Amino acid sequence: MADRIKVLIVDDIPETRDHLSKLLGFETDVEVVGAAAGGLEAIEMATKLHPDVVLMDINMPGMDGITATEQLAAQVPTTAVVMMSVQGEADYLRRSMLAGAREFLVKPFSSDELTASIRQVYAREKEKLSRMAPVVAPGGPAGAASSADGTGPQPAMVIAVFSPKGGVGRTTVAVNMAVAAATLGRKVALVDASFQFGDVGVLLNLNPRNKSIGDLSAELQAGEAESLDTFMITHSSGVKVLLAPPSPEQAELIGPLAVKKVLQRLRQDNELVVVDCPATFNEPTLAVLDEADVILTLLSLEITSVKNMRLFLEVSDQLGYGADKIRLVLNRADSTLGIRVADVEHSIGRKVDHTIVSDGRSVVYALNRGVPFFLSNREAQVSQDILRLAQAMTGPAAAAVPTRVGEKVAKGPAAKKSLFSFRS
């Protein structure tokens, strides 16, 4: 039989302790190893019993749950805390997560919510410990990490979807590419890095309470991202989504170091990380672009979009981004708009790597329903273009060479033609 999850219950109300003990007594994979009436008693019992999970009430006389959780994190680091409170405000949630809690339950909660939280927290902690523990080869030195084929698990590729101009379909492409990659069997995370006015939740019809990167901000400011999974939402497509804060002022809480911490953590747990960036250069956006393996840069067949793309390519050179890190994606490619793809390539001085056909009817209809068009109209040409893009990004050579056949145009005086020097 599998190991049972050892649980310590901490609550100053005897009836609550008894009720929780009875609820958990029906679970064959859970064992209540003790019950404490306060924070000090909880710490003493936890150091002796080493429970897997502590159910901790937040408001208790003497030492409260937050202080007790902080001390448990230092003295019994292998024990995970699930905080319980009648208060569901975001401030309580942030303070709990900053103290080291792994989950937050608002009283009253159901038996299913309780057991699901315990099992999820336990599973995450076991997975984290397994990643931290070195795998020692037979006869090898202690601490020498290895695997059966001599290599460890490969970290996920981070794809930043960016455009130097708004209104070119950046979020739509990011969302649908992530969904397409998930249908290819990849473990995909999608991050809405437009922290002020993010739209990923709208396109996926996701709008949960207290489930965004803003609710993780207190923990991120402390340099941690241990509770990241708690704030991610699994879409029906299988994509795990980290939404932008629900209000623009919360964007100020997300700094560049926090962004890098989130992406580094997501690398460990996924095969592909797609980040929807805003059409602005600010510190968090630059942190995403620095961390990304590939920057999918969108443009359209508009003179302003082409102009901004030229400026971005010049800036990317100054930032030290290699030519193979930037992939140009021409969205809404339609030759009837008066500008040809060859004209765009001639103007910006390099080839377009991918094109996505213009299909406003399918795209807008899906957007207004909150369903990615890749799921609602899989056979459409725009969906097939997105699928090819996802395949290119998830292939083994995705980060190594440009996917479009053709030479790279060298940067230099010969490549710097006038923006308006299109052929008639």
Secondary structure as the mmCIF struct_conf table of DSSP 4:
data_model
#
loop_
_struct_conf.conf_type_id
_struct_conf.id
_struct_conf.beg_label_comp_id
_struct_conf.beg_label_asym_id
_struct_conf.beg_label_seq_id
_struct_conf.end_label_comp_id
_struct_conf.end_label_asym_id
_struct_conf.end_label_seq_id
HELX_LH_PP_P HELX_LH_PP_P1 ALA A 2 ARG A 4
STRN STRN1 ILE A 5 VAL A 10
BEND BEND1 ASP A 12 ASP A 12
HELX_RH_AL_P HELX_RH_AL_P1 PRO A 14 GLY A 25
TURN_TY1_P TURN_TY1_P1 PHE A 26 PHE A 26
TURN_TY1_P TURN_TY1_P2 THR A 28 ASP A 29
STRN STRN2 VAL A 30 ALA A 36
BEND BEND2 ALA A 37 GLY A 38
HELX_RH_AL_P HELX_RH_AL_P2 GLY A 39 LEU A 49
BEND BEND3 ASP A 52 ASP A 52
STRN STRN3 VAL A 53 ASP A 57
BEND BEND4 ILE A 58 ILE A 58
BEND BEND5 PRO A 61 MET A 63
HELX_RH_AL_P HELX_RH_AL_P3 GLY A 65 GLN A 75
TURN_TY1_P TURN_TY1_P3 PRO A 77 THR A 78
STRN STRN4 ALA A 80 SER A 85
BEND BEND6 VAL A 86 VAL A 86
HELX_RH_AL_P HELX_RH_AL_P4 ALA A 90 ALA A 99
TURN_TY1_P TURN_TY1_P4 GLY A 100 GLY A 100
BEND BEND7 ARG A 102 ARG A 102
STRN STRN5 GLU A 103 VAL A 106
BEND BEND8 LYS A 107 PRO A 108
HELX_RH_AL_P HELX_RH_AL_P5 SER A 111 MET A 132
BEND BEND9 ALA A 133 ALA A 133
STRN STRN6 VAL A 136 VAL A 136
HELX_LH_PP_P HELX_LH_PP_P2 ALA A 137 ALA A 137
TURN_TY1_P TURN_TY1_P5 PRO A 138 GLY A 139
HELX_LH_PP_P HELX_LH_PP_P3 GLY A 140 PRO A 141
TURN_TY1_P TURN_TY1_P6 ALA A 142 GLY A 143
STRN STRN7 ALA A 145 ALA A 145
TURN_TY1_P TURN_TY1_P7 ALA A 148 ASP A 149
BEND BEND10 GLY A 150 GLY A 150
HELX_LH_PP_P HELX_LH_PP_P4 PRO A 153 ALA A 156
STRN STRN8 MET A 157 PHE A 162
BEND BEND11 PRO A 164 GLY A 169
HELX_RH_AL_P HELX_RH_AL_P6 ARG A 170 THR A 183
TURN_TY1_P TURN_TY1_P8 LEU A 184 GLY A 185
STRN STRN9 VAL A 188 ASP A 192
BEND BEND12 GLN A 196 PHE A 197
HELX_RH_AL_P HELX_RH_AL_P7 VAL A 200 LEU A 203
TURN_TY1_P TURN_TY1_P9 LEU A 204 ASN A 205
TURN_TY1_P TURN_TY1_P10 ARG A 209 ASN A 210
BEND BEND13 SER A 212 SER A 212
HELX_RH_3T_P HELX_RH_3T_P1 ILE A 213 LEU A 216
HELX_RH_AL_P HELX_RH_AL_P8 SER A 217 GLN A 221
TURN_TY1_P TURN_TY1_P11 ALA A 222 GLY A 223
TURN_TY1_P TURN_TY1_P12 GLU A 226 SER A 227
HELX_RH_3T_P HELX_RH_3T_P2 LEU A 228 PHE A 231
STRN STRN10 ILE A 233 THR A 234
TURN_TY1_P TURN_TY1_P13 SER A 236 SER A 237
BEND BEND14 GLY A 238 GLY A 238
STRN STRN11 LYS A 240 LEU A 242
HELX_LH_PP_P HELX_LH_PP_P5 LEU A 243 PRO A 245
BEND BEND15 PRO A 246 SER A 247
HELX_RH_3T_P HELX_RH_3T_P3 PRO A 248 LEU A 253
HELX_RH_AL_P HELX_RH_AL_P9 PRO A 256 ASP A 269
BEND BEND16 GLU A 271 GLU A 271
STRN STRN12 LEU A 272 ASP A 276
BEND BEND17 ALA A 279 THR A 280
HELX_RH_AL_P HELX_RH_AL_P10 GLU A 283 GLU A 291
BEND BEND18 ASP A 293 ASP A 293
STRN STRN13 VAL A 294 LEU A 299
BEND BEND19 LEU A 301 GLU A 302
HELX_RH_AL_P HELX_RH_AL_P11 ILE A 303 GLN A 318
TURN_TY1_P TURN_TY1_P14 LEU A 319 GLY A 320
TURN_TY1_P TURN_TY1_P15 ALA A 323 LYS A 325
STRN STRN14 ILE A 326 ALA A 333
HELX_RH_3T_P HELX_RH_3T_P4 SER A 335 LEU A 337
BEND BEND20 GLY A 338 GLY A 338
HELX_RH_AL_P HELX_RH_AL_P12 VAL A 341 ILE A 348
TURN_TY1_P TURN_TY1_P16 GLY A 349 GLY A 349
BEND BEND21 ARG A 350 ARG A 350
STRN STRN15 HIS A 354 VAL A 357
HELX_RH_AL_P HELX_RH_AL_P13 GLY A 360 ARG A 369
TURN_TY1_P TURN_TY1_P17 GLY A 370 GLY A 370
BEND BEND22 VAL A 371 VAL A 371
HELX_RH_AL_P HELX_RH_AL_P14 PHE A 373 SER A 376
TURN_TY1_P TURN_TY1_P18 ARG A 378 GLU A 379
BEND BEND23 ALA A 380 ALA A 380
HELX_RH_AL_P HELX_RH_AL_P15 GLN A 381 THR A 394
BEND BEND24 GLY A 395 GLY A 395
TURN_TY1_P TURN_TY1_P19 PRO A 396 ALA A 400
BEND BEND25 VAL A 401 VAL A 401
BEND BEND26 THR A 403 GLY A 406
HELX_LH_PP_P HELX_LH_PP_P6 GLU A 407 LYS A 411
BEND BEND27 GLY A 412 GLY A 412
HELX_RH_3T_P HELX_RH_3T_P5 PRO A 413 ALA A 415
TURN_TY1_P TURN_TY1_P20 LEU A 419 PHE A 420
#
